[in-house]
Amino acid sequence: MLAPALLVAQSEPPAPRLASAHEFPVTMQQPVVAGQTPPGTKVRAKLVLATLFEGSVIADGAIFTGEVVESSAKSGADPSRLAIRMDSVQWGKESKPIKVFLTAWYYPLKMATRDTEDCQTTGLNIHCPHSADSTPTGLAGVPQLGISDHRISMKDVESTRENDGTLVISSTHVNIKLDKTTTYVLATDDLTTAK
């Protein structure tokens, strides 16, 4: 016979699993402008950092494909609105269906300079004892661009979830424009809290 404590433990339902938002830092493969890029336009974005999703590692460089769902320019009191949904991701010989949306978040650029104080010049390279790599002489001490470790919200841009689940970003201050150099965030949720 089981002890009463074991009976209680067996009869309790399992703790609910909390759903977590999955996010993907990407660069757009074409510019997108709210109001100029019409709904239905096919778009692609490139993953800049390998990301674990549903037990698979999606490699950096993976290509997300999808479409512009909504696109309207700012006009008078009406805000600029843009919604992009990605439906699939492909890397190498693998692909996976996925449903993620453009969010109001992005990763800003950061600049880091290499400290060459302890470095020695050998031929055309500078070798630094604290680094496994070497920098060509002409680039020593030059700022290197990279993306920040933390995402931030686009200035004057908000996101809302529509009844059909589409995530729309909007701005009453500016017309939303996406370029090919900024690292934007695609996600399964709107990521309303900063990371």
N, C-alpha and C positions, 0 to 999 in steps of 0.2 A: 504494500500500500504506500502511496506517495505521501510525503509530509505535506501539511496544509500550505506551507510557504511555497512549495513547488507547484501545487495546484493553482495558487494565485498567479505565480509567474507564468504558468502555461496559458492561463485564461486571458492575460492582458494582450491586447493587440500590439503588433510591432510598432515601434516609433515611426512616424511618417518621415520619408526621405524629403529633404528640402531640395527643391529644384534650384539649380544655380544657372546664372546666365553664362553663356559661352561668348567670348569676344575674340575677334580676329583683327589684328592691325594690318591694314592693307593700303596700297597706293592704287589710285584709279588708273586705268590704262588709257583713258580719254577724258578730256575736260567735260564737266556737266554743269549747265547753268539753268537754274530754275526759270521757267517761262520760255527758254530758248530750246532746251532739249525736251522734245515732246514725250508724253507718256507712250510706252511701248518700245522706246529706243532700247536696243540691246546694249548692255554694258559689261565690262570686265574689270576685275581688280586683282592685284597680285599680293599674296601674303608675304609680309616682310619678316615674320618670325614663326618658326615651327610651333604648332599648337596641338595639344591633345584634345580630341573630340570623340566621344563615344567609343573609347578604347583604341582609337587609331591616332597615330601622329600624322597630322597633315603637314607635309614638309614646307619649309620656306620656299617661296617661289611658286607655290600652288596658285592656280588661276580660278577665281570665283567668276561665274557667269550668271547674269540675271537681266533685269530690266528696270527702267524707270517706271514707277507705278503712278506717281503724281508729280506734276511740275507746273508751277504758276509763279509768275513774277510779282514782285511787290507793286501794288497799284493803289494809290491813295491810302485809305485806311485798311485795305486788304493786305495781309502779310504775304511775303514770299513763302512758298511751300514746296517741299521736295521729299519724295519717298522713293527709295531704291530697295528692291528686294533681290537677293541672290538666291538662286535655286539649286546650283550645283557647284562642286569644287573638284578640280582635277589636278593631280600631281603624278609625275612619272606615268606609269601605266594604270594607276588607280584613280577612281573617281567615286564620289559619294553625293547623293542628293542631300540638300541642306536648305534650310529656310532661315536666312538671316537678313537683317535690315541695316541700312545706314543709320548711325546714331548721331547725336549732337556732340560727340567726343572726338578728339584727335590727339596725337602725340606730337608735341612741339619739337623742333630741332634743338639740339644742344651742341655746343662746341667744346672740344677738349683739345688742349695743346699738349704736345709731348714735351716732357722735361728732358732736355739733352745734356744736362750738366754732367752726368756720369757716363756719357757715351763716348765711344772711340771711333774715329774714322778709319775705315779699311777699304781702300779702293774707292768704289762709287757708293758704298753703303756706310751707314752709321749703325754700329752695334751697341745696343744698350743692355747692360747686365741684368736689368730688372724686367726685360721683355724678351720673349722668345722670337719676336720678329725683328726685322731691320727696316729702316726707313731710308729711301734714297736721299742722298745728301741735299738735294734741292728742296725736299719736303720737311726737313728737320725743323721742329719748332712751329710749323704751319698748323693752324687750327684744323682739326679733323671733324667733319660733320657726322652726327649720329642722331638717333631719336632718343628722347627722354625716356626714363624708366616709368614715368607716371603720365597717364592721360589727363587731359583737361577738357573742359567744356568750351565749345565754340562761343565766342563773344556774341551776345544778343541773339542767340539761337536756342529755341526750346524744342522739346519733342513731346508728341502726344501719340497715344495708341488709339487707332480707329476701332470701330465695332468689329470690323472684319479681321482685326489683328495686325493690320499694317501699321508700321511705325513711321510717322511723318515728322520731319523737322521743319520748323518755320521761324521766320524773323519778321518783326514789324519795323526793323531799322534798316536792313540791307537786303539786297537781292542775293540769294545763296548761290555761290559759285564754288565748284570743286575743281582743284587743279590736279596735275599728275605728279606733283612732288610732295605733297602733304600726306602724312600717314593718318588715315581716317580709321574709325573703328566700326566694323560690322558686328552685330550681336544678335542673339536670340531674344534679347529683352532690351528695354530702353536705358539700362545702366544709370538710374536716376541718382545713385550715390557715387561720389568720387572715389577713386581707388587709392 
